[in-house]
Amino acid sequence: MPKQKTHKGMKRRFRVTASGKAKHRSAFRGHLLSHKNSKRKRGLRQDGVVDGAEAKKIVAALRPCS
């Protein structure tokens, strides 16, 4: 039986925390930052946490053996 492989696209976009949650980088932070105010950009610095059914799919794709 072949081994399941980690999904490489998800590996680049998400990280699994020690407690098993999926973290992602905030959107709207890549470019066109000059017109966004400092408060908004500062808020976008924090990583977001995925919840619900999507989180289970992401964790399963990143940890295929579990």
C-alpha positions in Angstrom: 0.0 0.0 0.0 1.5 3.4 -1.0 2.0 6.1 1.6 -0.3 9.1 1.6 1.6 12.3 0.8 1.3 15.8 2.3 -0.6 18.2 0.2 2.2 20.6 -0.9 -0.1 23.5 -1.7 -1.6 23.4 1.8 1.9 23.0 3.3 2.8 26.4 1.9 -0.3 28.2 3.1 -1.1 26.6 6.5 0.7 25.6 9.6 -0.5 23.2 12.3 0.0 24.4 15.9 1.1 22.3 18.8 -2.5 22.0 19.9 -3.6 20.8 16.5 -5.2 24.0 15.1 -4.6 25.3 11.6 -3.1 28.8 11.2 -3.1 30.8 8.0 -1.6 34.2 6.9 -4.1 37.1 6.7 -5.3 38.1 3.3 -4.9 41.6 1.8 -1.3 41.9 3.1 0.7 41.1 -0.1 0.6 44.4 -2.0 -1.3 47.7 -2.4 -0.5 48.6 1.2 0.0 52.4 0.7 -3.7 53.3 0.9 -4.4 51.0 3.8 -4.1 52.7 7.2 -1.6 51.6 9.9 -4.3 50.2 12.2 -5.6 47.9 9.4 -2.2 46.7 8.4 -1.2 46.1 12.0 -4.4 43.9 12.5 -3.5 41.9 9.4 -0.1 41.0 10.8 -1.5 38.3 13.1 -2.1 34.9 11.7 -5.7 33.7 11.6 -7.0 30.4 12.9 -9.2 28.2 10.7 -12.1 26.6 12.5 -14.9 24.1 11.7 -14.9 21.5 9.0 -12.3 23.2 6.9 -9.8 23.0 9.8 -10.3 19.2 9.9 -9.6 18.9 6.2 -6.5 21.1 6.4 -5.1 19.2 9.4 -5.8 15.9 7.6 -4.0 17.0 4.5 -1.0 18.2 6.4 -0.8 15.1 8.7 -1.9 12.3 6.4 -0.7 9.5 8.8 -3.0 10.5 11.7 
